[in-house]
Amino acid sequence: MTSLLDPAILFFLFGILAGGLRSNLEIPPQISRFLSLYLLMALGLKGGFALAKSGLTSEVVLSLSAALLLAFGVPLVGYLLLRRFLNGYDAAAIAATYGSVSAVTFVTAVQYLDNHGVEYGGHMAAAMALMESPAIIMAVLLANLVRQRDPERVAKGIANPPLGKILHESLTDGAQLLLIGAMIVGLLVGPSGEAAMKPFSVDLFKGMLAFFLMDMGLLTARNIGELKGKSPWLLAYAIGGPLVHAAAALALGVLLNLSTGNVTLLMVLAASASYIAVPAVIRHAIAEANPSLYFGMSLGLTFPFNILFGIPLYAEMARRFATG
């Protein structure tokens, strides 16, 4: 309960309340985009500074390997499960959404660990960057398989969207490049750069996060209606899926003897769902899928669940079982 008293979380709840009351409070899209880019840049710098101090350790390699394994495993298993009660296009789109990651959820988890004095590796920001694209690539490949078996498309000679273009979009997303670029800058400049950037990347961070989470609360309240009339199985997946993914990440982290903080962040990454990067690509790459499903589920249920309850739960489970 004490985690809900964090200022950033309270602003998220305030945003949900204001949106539910249909207030005219809103953050201009350009400002929201700036806040998102700021958080990623600050996170990347923080990760780079940490890597400059620690170097390439075995924990770094193991953490990144675990992240890649989850990035391919989660969407594949998700697709096979969702295919039992959804068409192939919707199953692929939702699997991609839940196989990818939410940068805001990750940033909030980092702030949670900082507030509780739990140490973690700066390389986990690189793990987040690594986990974004594989789910998109797998979903597009799965959707193409569905299209090849679609007799109507075959009869009409409809071609699949060019895979090369989709891969380029998923691998060169501006936000992802900024995160990686900021991490490289932090790695290169080291402690002297960390001191110089502290007023920007540390002192402003908490306030910027609170502002952005308020905007996310408004967005959540205004999009939760997308879930009306949807299958109870989908609503259950929006909560149960992330919990299962987090449990898999916990088992993997314990097996690899990762630290408590790194296990927590690995669980958060596995449990989060993309509501910005993946939907933007999937909307064009798998146009046959219903956006209200993958967008409504990730933003309307999974995101608020993780922000309010998931992060403290994952941190507690990592504290109990992680030994590294």
N, C-alpha and C positions, 0 to 999 in steps of 0.2 A: 504493500500500500504506500510505503514511503516513496517508492519510485515515481508514483503519480504526482508527488508534490514537487518534482523537478520543474523549474520555470518553463523549460522548453515543452515538456509534456502537458503542462497546464495550458500553454498557448495553443497546443494542438487540440485539446478538449474545447477550449474557447472557440476555435475555428469551427469545430463540428457544431457547437451550440449556435453560433452566429449563422452558419449555413442552414441549420435546421429551422431557424426562425425566419429564414428567407430575408436576411438582412442584405442591404446593398453594399456591405463591406466587401471589398475585393482588392486583390493585389494585381496591378497591371501585369500582363504576360511578360513584358520586357524585364520588369523588376524581378519577377519570379524566376526567370531564366538566369538573370544575373546572380541571384542568391544561390541557385543550384550550382552554377559555375564557380562561385566563390568557395562554397563548401568543398567541392571536388579539388580545387586548387590548394586550399589550405590542408586538406587531408593528404594530398599527394606530397606536398612539401614536408609535412610531418613524417610521412613514411620514408621519404628520402633522407631526412635528417637522422632518423633512427637507424636506417641501413648504413649510413656513413659511420655510425658509431659501432655497430655490431659486425658489419661485414657479412659475407656469404657463409652462414653457418649451416650445419646439418638440419637444424629446425626450420630454417628458411626453405631449404630444398624439399623437406618432407611436407611442410605446410602447403607449398605451391603444388606439389604432386597430388596431395589430397584434394585440393581445390579443383584441379583439372579432372580428377576421377569423378568427383561429384557433378561437375559441370556436364559431363557426358552421361553419367549414370542416371541422374534425377530425371531429365527429360525423356530418356528412353523408357524407363520404368513407368513414368507418368503417362506416356502415350499408350503403352500396352494396357494399362488399367483403364484410362479414359475411353479407349476404343471400344470397351465393352458396352457403354451406354451412350456414346456420341458418334457422329459421323467422323470420318478420318480427318477432315479439314479442321473441325473444331477441336478434336483431340490433339492434333499437332500444334495448333495455336496456343491452347491452354498449357500443353506440356512445355512449350518454349517459354511462356510467361513465367511458369513456376520453376523452370530449369535455370533461368537467368537470375539476376540479382537486383535488389533495390539499393541504390547508393544512399538514399536518405535513411533507410533503416540501418544500414551499416554505419553511417556517420553518427546516428543517434546512439547506436551500441557503443561506439568508440567513446562518446561523451559519457555514457553510463559507466564504462570501465574507468575512465579518468576520475569521475566523481567518487568512485568507490576504491580508488587506489589500487586497481588491478593492472599489473603490467602486461603488455602485449607487444608483439613485433610490428614494426612499421611496414614490414613486407606484406602484411595482410591486406594492405591497400592494393598491392600488386595482384594478390589472389582475387580480389574483387574484380579487377580489370580482366583477368584471365577467364573468369567465369561468365562473362557477359555474352560473348559471341558463340561458343559451342552450341548452346541451346537453340539459337536462331538457325545456325547451319543445319543442325539435326532436324529441326522442325520443317525446314524447307525441303530437305531431302525426303522426309517422310511424306510430306504433302505431294511431292512430285510422284512418289510411288502410288499414292491414292489416285492421282490424276491419270496415270498410265493405265489404271484398272477401271477408269470411269468410261463406260461404253459411249455415253453421250459426247464426251470430249473427244474420244478417239474417232467417232463417226464424223464429227465436225472438223477434225484436223486442227484443233486448238493447241497451240504450242505452250509449253511451260514457260514461266517467266525466266529470263536469263539468270542462271545461277551466279555467274561472275559478277554481275551488277549487285546482286543481293549480298554476296560475300564482301564486296568492296564497301557497301553501306554499313554492314555490321562490324567490319574491322576498322573502319576509319571514322566512326562516330566522334563528333567533336568533343563531347564530354569525356569520353573514354581516352581520347588522345591528350586532353588537358590533364587528366589525372596522371597518366604515364609521364607526360612531359614535366609536370611539376615534381614528380618523384625523382626524375633524373636530375633536375635542377637542384633539388635538396641534397641528393647524393653527391653532386659535384662541389657544391659550396660548403657543405659540412657545418661545423659548429659556428664559424664566423657568420655564415649566411643565416643560420638559425637565430642568432642574436639580432641580426639586422631585420629579419622578417617577423620577429615575435609580436610587435604591435599589430601587424596585419593578420598573421596566421593563427595567433593564440588569443590575444586580448579581445578581438572582435568575434571570435568563433561562436561563443555561446549565444550572444545576441542575434547573430545572423541565423543560427540554427532555430532559435525560438520563432523568429520572424517567418522563416520558411515553413516550419511545422504548422504555424497558424494558417498559412496558405494551403497546406496539405489538408488541414482539418476542414477548411471551406470546400475544397475540391471533393473530399470524401463525402461530406454531407450532401453535396449536389449531385453526386453520381451513384449513391447507394440505391436510388430508385431503379437502377438498371437491373437489380437482382429480383425485382418483383416478378413473381410467377415462374421463376427458374426452378429447375429440378432440385429437390432436397439433397440428392446425391452430390450435385455440384457445390451446394452450400456447405455440405459436410467436407468435401474435398478442399475447399478454400481454407478450412481450419485444420482438418486432420492431415492433409497432405504436408503442410509445413512442419507439423509436429513429427511426422514420420521422417521427413528429410533431415530435420534437426537431430533426431535420434541416430540416424545413419552417420551423420557428421560426428556426433559424440563418440560413437563406437570407433570410427576411423581415427579420430584424434587421440583417444585413449590407447588404441592399438599402436599408434606411432609415437606415443609418449610425448605429445605436445603439451605446452604450458597451458595453464587454466585460461589465461586471457586469449590465447590463440585458438583454443578449442571453442571458447565462447563465440568468437568472431566467425569461426568456420561454421558453427551451428547457425548463426544469424544469416550468413550468406546462403547456406543450404535451404533455410526456412523462408527466406524472403522471395518476393515475386516482383518482376519488373512491371512498372506501370507507365514508363516513359519510353525508354529506348526500344524495347521489344515490340510493344504495340505499334509504334511508329513504323517499324520495318514490316511487321507481320500484316498490317493493314493492306500493304501493297503486295507483299510476297505471297500471302495466302488470302486473297480477296474473297474466297468462298466462305471463310470462317466468319462467325458472328462476333463483331467487336464487343457487343454488350456482355458477352460471356466472359472472355478473358480479361477485359478491362474492368468490368463490374466486379468480378470476383477478386482480382488483385487489389484494386483500390478501395472497394466497398467493404471488404471483410478482412483479407489477409494483412494489408498494411496496418489498419488500426489495431488489429489483434496483436501483431508483432510489436508495435510501438508501445502499447499500453501494458501488455501482459507477457508477450513472448520473450522479449529481451531479458527481463528479470528472471524468467523461468530458465532460459538457456544458461544464463550466468550461474544460477544456483546449481543446475545439473552439472555444469563443467567444474564448479568448485567441489562438488561431492565426489565426482568420479575421475577427473583428470589428475594425474600424478606428476606430470612433467613440470 
